[in-house]
């Protein structure tokens, strides 16, 4: 397999797509459809499943909810809401522009944790599958799959963009100077100060995904911001 000089690895939830906003919208819909008490039960099941699996599983939580409320007719409505949700409208501003600019320099691969059905469905409905030419990897724990990523997309250098310092730190421990880690301070995981204090800083820390448009791609490898010369990705 051909090796590239650089491959860009980009997370999905709260990196390209505002997953927190999706959760808020679902919560509002659940309260309207099944009431506050049952909505709280759904989120309790959701959190239990997330603790077990290590990733968010909205449909899996709905399946568990169904076992407890087998005759609730609103289950199909909630399923319809999730499957038809307008994920494209929840992309962060300029997220697709960042992907397109990175593609000018090297392959862009989406690397996400998630289930085997809803996560790829979400990625496709958000327009991200086509944006990266179908180069999508979905794992249970992606930080444990770096060898597989490297085998599928061999490169001299990687740029890893994520909202979780835990993921970035794990990649840095394995790949060392071969990876530039980019931490985006988007979403509730990134803002959790107790979690952030547990891991070393990333090579680059940015407020939002659109800030990457201010970095020269080659300069990004050495974590150097673009000077005020007007150079773009």
C-alpha positions in Angstrom: 0.0 0.0 0.0 1.3 3.4 -0.9 2.6 5.5 2.0 1.7 9.2 2.2 3.9 11.9 3.6 0.9 13.1 5.7 -2.5 11.8 6.6 -5.1 13.9 8.5 -7.2 12.0 11.0 -10.3 13.9 12.2 -12.8 13.0 14.9 -16.5 13.5 14.2 -18.6 14.2 17.4 -17.9 17.7 18.8 -15.0 18.1 16.3 -16.8 18.4 13.0 -20.4 17.9 14.2 -22.0 19.6 17.2 -23.0 16.5 19.1 -24.0 18.4 22.2 -26.6 20.3 20.1 -28.0 17.0 18.9 -28.3 15.8 22.5 -30.2 19.0 23.5 -32.6 18.6 20.5 -33.2 14.9 21.4 -33.8 15.8 25.0 -36.4 18.4 24.0 -38.1 15.9 21.7 -38.1 13.2 24.3 -39.7 15.4 26.9 -42.4 16.4 24.5 -43.0 12.8 23.2 -42.7 10.7 26.4 -42.7 13.1 29.3 -40.1 14.2 31.7 -39.9 11.1 33.9 -39.5 8.7 31.0 -37.0 11.1 29.3 -34.9 11.0 32.4 -35.1 7.2 32.4 -33.9 7.1 28.8 -30.9 9.3 29.6 -30.2 7.0 32.6 -30.1 4.0 30.3 -28.0 6.0 27.8 -25.4 6.8 30.4 -25.3 3.2 31.6 -24.7 2.0 28.1 -22.1 4.6 27.4 -20.2 3.5 30.6 -20.3 -0.1 29.4 -19.3 0.5 25.8 -17.2 3.6 26.0 -19.2 5.5 23.3 -22.6 7.1 22.9 -25.3 4.7 21.6 -28.6 6.5 21.1 -30.4 3.6 19.4 -29.0 1.1 21.9 -30.4 3.1 24.7 -33.7 3.2 22.9 -33.7 -0.6 22.7 -33.2 -0.8 26.4 -35.9 1.7 27.0 -38.2 -0.5 24.8 -37.6 -3.5 27.1 -38.8 -1.5 30.1 -41.7 0.2 28.3 -42.6 -2.4 25.8 -46.1 -0.9 25.0 -45.0 2.7 24.7 -46.2 3.7 21.2 -43.8 6.7 21.1 -40.8 4.4 20.7 -41.2 4.4 16.9 -41.6 8.2 16.9 -38.3 8.6 18.7 -36.6 6.1 16.3 -37.9 8.2 13.4 -36.6 11.4 15.0 -33.1 9.9 15.3 -32.9 8.3 11.9 -34.2 11.5 10.1 -32.4 14.1 12.2 -30.8 16.8 10.0 -27.2 16.2 11.0 -25.9 18.3 8.1 -27.4 21.3 9.8 -25.3 20.5 12.9 -21.9 20.7 11.4 -19.7 23.4 13.0 -19.2 26.5 10.8 -16.6 25.9 8.1 -16.2 22.2 9.0 -16.5 21.1 5.4 -14.2 23.9 4.3 -11.5 22.6 6.7 -11.9 19.1 5.2 -11.6 20.3 1.7 -8.5 22.4 2.4 -6.8 19.5 4.1 -7.5 17.3 1.2 -5.3 19.6 -0.9 -2.3 18.4 1.1 -3.1 14.8 1.9 -5.8 12.2 2.6 -8.4 13.0 5.2 -9.8 10.1 7.2 -12.6 10.3 9.7 -11.8 8.3 12.8 -14.6 7.9 15.2 -15.9 5.8 18.1 -19.4 4.5 17.8 -21.8 1.7 17.1 -21.9 -0.1 13.7 -25.2 1.3 12.5 -26.2 4.7 13.8 -22.7 6.2 13.7 -22.1 5.6 10.0 -25.7 6.6 9.3 -25.1 9.9 11.1 -21.8 10.5 9.2 -23.5 9.9 5.9 -26.5 12.2 6.6 -24.1 14.9 7.8 -22.5 14.9 4.3 -19.2 13.8 5.9 -18.9 10.4 4.1 -18.8 12.0 0.7 -16.6 14.9 1.9 -13.8 12.5 2.8 -14.5 10.2 -0.3 -15.7 7.4 2.0 -12.5 7.2 4.1 -14.2 6.5 7.4 -13.0 4.4 10.3 -15.3 3.6 13.2 -14.0 1.8 16.2 -15.1 1.0 19.8 -11.9 2.5 21.2 -9.9 4.2 18.5 -7.0 5.0 20.7 -6.4 1.2 20.9 -6.5 0.8 17.1 -3.6 3.0 16.0 -1.8 0.0 14.5 -4.9 -0.7 12.3 -5.1 3.0 11.3 -1.4 2.9 10.3 -1.9 -0.3 8.3 -4.8 1.1 6.4 -3.4 4.6 5.9 0.4 4.4 6.2 2.1 7.8 6.4 5.3 9.5 7.5 3.3 11.9 9.6 -0.2 12.1 11.0 -2.2 15.1 12.1 -4.9 14.0 14.6 -7.7 16.4 15.4 -10.0 15.6 18.3 -11.9 17.2 21.2 -10.6 14.6 23.7 -7.1 15.1 25.3 -7.3 11.4 26.3 -7.3 10.3 22.7 -4.6 12.8 21.6 -2.4 11.8 24.5 -2.7 8.1 23.7 -1.7 8.7 20.1 1.2 10.8 21.1 2.5 8.1 23.4 2.5 5.6 20.5 3.5 7.8 17.5 5.6 10.4 19.3 6.9 13.1 16.9 5.2 11.4 14.0 1.9 12.9 15.0 0.8 16.4 15.5 -2.1 16.5 18.0 -4.7 19.2 17.6 -7.1 19.8 20.5 -10.4 21.5 19.8 -12.1 23.1 22.8 -15.5 22.3 21.5 -18.2 20.4 23.5 -18.6 19.3 27.0 -15.7 16.8 27.0 -13.2 19.5 26.0 -14.5 21.9 28.6 -14.3 19.5 31.5 -11.4 21.0 33.5 -11.1 17.9 35.7 -10.5 15.8 32.7 -8.2 18.2 31.0 -5.9 18.4 34.0 -5.2 14.6 33.7 -3.4 14.8 30.4 -0.6 16.8 28.8 -1.4 19.7 26.5 -1.7 18.9 22.8 0.7 20.2 20.2 -1.9 22.7 19.1 -4.9 23.9 21.0 -7.7 25.8 19.2 -11.1 27.1 20.1 -13.0 25.8 17.1 -12.6 23.7 14.0 -12.7 26.8 11.8 -9.5 28.0 13.4 -7.6 25.4 11.4 -8.1 27.6 8.4 -5.6 30.0 9.9 -2.8 27.4 9.8 -0.5 26.6 6.9 -0.6 22.9 6.4 3.1 22.3 6.4 3.5 24.7 9.3 0.9 22.7 11.2 3.3 19.7 11.2 5.6 21.7 13.4 2.7 23.3 15.3 3.6 26.8 14.0 0.7 29.2 13.4 0.5 31.0 10.1 1.9 34.5 10.3 -0.2 37.4 9.3 0.8 37.1 5.7 -2.5 36.0 4.5 -1.4 32.4 3.9 -4.2 29.9 4.1 -4.5 26.2 4.1 
